[in-house]
Amino acid sequence: MLEETLGKLSRKSDTAIAVRYALGQWKVVELHYDDGRLEIDNNAAERALRAVVLGRKNYLFAGSETGGERAAAAYSLIGTAKLNGINPEKYLCEVLARIADHPINRIEELLPWNLVTIRSAQASHAA
């Protein structure tokens, strides 16, 4: 149907441009049609990055490239905690309290989604 419409339009018209764009994105549209779990936009990712964008001027003063990398790691952990429904301040306090004695080969246990699972399991065993 879109191909038929395109044939009837002036090649340089705004509508023709829009129809060509839609045809170019058709496989993506079909993916969303076939699997309703897929997000049709990236609003969640953009909201997660909003704090980084708003604070961009402050990040210029990280002190060094290493300082910037550390700030990026901290913001990633905070954002990941938020996306997992975890209070970032409590999460970071928990990690900082544990990390000195935690084996480096099991560091993934301290990721937000794993830490919640560990705490839930410990609470179940204590009850």
TAQUI-V486815 format. One record per residue. RES is the residue in three letters. PSI is psi in degrees with one decimal (NA if undefined). NEAR is the number of other ideal C-beta (glycine too) atoms within 8 Angstrom. D_CENTER is the distance of its C-alpha to the mean C-alpha in Angstrom with 1 decimal. Layout:
BEGIN
{{RES,PSI,NEAR,D_CENTER} {RES,PSI,NEAR,D_CENTER}}
END
This chain:
BEGIN
{{MET,-44.3,4,36.1} {LEU,-36.7,8,33.9} {GLU,-40.0,7,35.9} {GLU,-45.0,7,39.1} {THR,-42.3,9,37.8} {LEU,-38.1,11,36.9} {GLY,-22.3,6,40.4} {LYS,-5.5,5,41.9} {LEU,155.4,10,40.0} {SER,135.1,5,40.8} {ARG,-36.5,5,38.8} {LYS,8.1,5,37.5} {SER,155.4,8,36.9} {ASP,-37.3,5,33.6} {THR,-41.5,7,33.7} {ALA,-41.2,12,34.2} {ILE,-43.8,9,31.3} {ALA,-41.2,8,29.1} {VAL,-42.7,12,30.6} {ARG,-39.9,9,30.1} {TYR,-46.8,8,26.4} {ALA,-42.3,10,26.1} {LEU,-36.8,10,28.0} {GLY,-23.3,6,25.8} {GLN,7.0,8,22.7} {TRP,-37.6,8,24.7} {LYS,-37.5,6,23.2} {VAL,-41.9,7,19.7} {VAL,-42.9,9,21.5} {GLU,-37.5,8,23.3} {LEU,-44.6,9,20.2} {HIS,-33.0,10,19.1} {TYR,-42.0,5,22.7} {ASP,-31.0,5,23.0} {ASP,97.9,6,19.9} {GLY,-10.1,4,19.1} {ARG,-18.8,3,16.0} {LEU,136.3,7,14.1} {GLU,139.4,6,12.2} {ILE,-10.0,4,14.5} {ASP,178.1,4,12.3} {ASN,31.5,6,8.9} {ASN,-39.4,7,9.6} {ALA,-43.0,8,6.8} {ALA,-40.9,7,4.5} {GLU,-38.1,8,7.9} {ARG,-38.8,7,8.7} {ALA,-32.4,10,6.2} {LEU,-7.3,8,7.8} {ARG,-43.3,8,11.1} {ALA,-37.5,9,12.5} {VAL,-44.3,9,12.3} {VAL,-43.5,7,14.1} {LEU,-31.4,6,16.5} {GLY,12.2,8,17.5} {ARG,-41.6,8,17.9} {LYS,-37.0,5,21.7} {ASN,-30.5,6,21.6} {TYR,-15.2,10,19.7} {LEU,-19.2,6,22.6} {PHE,33.3,5,24.6} {ALA,-16.9,9,22.8} {GLY,-36.4,4,26.2} {SER,174.3,6,25.4} {GLU,-39.6,5,23.0} {THR,-41.1,6,22.8} {GLY,-39.7,9,22.1} {GLY,-39.9,10,19.2} {GLU,-39.8,8,17.7} {ARG,-40.2,9,18.3} {ALA,-41.0,10,16.7} {ALA,-41.1,8,13.5} {ALA,-42.7,8,13.6} {ALA,-45.0,8,14.3} {TYR,-34.8,10,11.6} {SER,-44.1,8,9.0} {LEU,-42.1,13,11.1} {ILE,-45.9,10,11.4} {GLY,-40.5,10,7.8} {THR,-40.1,11,7.5} {ALA,-46.8,13,10.9} {LYS,-45.7,10,10.3} {LEU,-22.3,8,7.7} {ASN,10.7,9,10.6} {GLY,28.6,4,13.2} {ILE,138.2,11,14.8} {ASN,116.0,6,16.6} {PRO,-37.7,10,15.3} {GLU,-45.5,6,18.9} {LYS,-39.2,8,20.4} {TYR,-49.4,13,17.9} {LEU,-37.9,11,18.6} {CYS,-42.9,8,22.3} {GLU,-45.6,10,22.4} {VAL,-45.3,11,20.9} {LEU,-32.5,7,23.3} {ALA,-29.8,6,26.1} {ARG,-27.1,9,25.6} {ILE,-31.4,8,24.5} {ALA,-35.2,4,28.0} {ASP,4.0,4,29.5} {HIS,133.6,10,26.7} {PRO,133.3,5,27.4} {ILE,-30.1,5,25.2} {ASN,-2.4,4,25.3} {ARG,27.4,7,23.5} {ILE,-27.6,8,20.8} {GLU,-19.5,6,18.1} {GLU,-21.6,9,19.8} {LEU,1.2,10,18.5} {LEU,149.5,8,14.8} {PRO,-48.8,11,13.7} {TRP,-29.6,8,14.0} {ASN,-38.0,10,17.2} {LEU,-39.5,14,18.8} {VAL,-41.6,10,18.7} {THR,-43.1,8,20.3} {ILE,-45.8,9,22.9} {ARG,-38.1,9,23.8} {SER,-42.3,8,24.2} {ALA,-41.4,8,26.5} {GLN,-39.5,8,28.5} {ALA,-37.3,8,29.0} {SER,-40.3,7,30.3} {HIS,-31.0,6,32.7} {ALA,-24.8,5,34.0} {ALA,NA,4,34.8}}
END
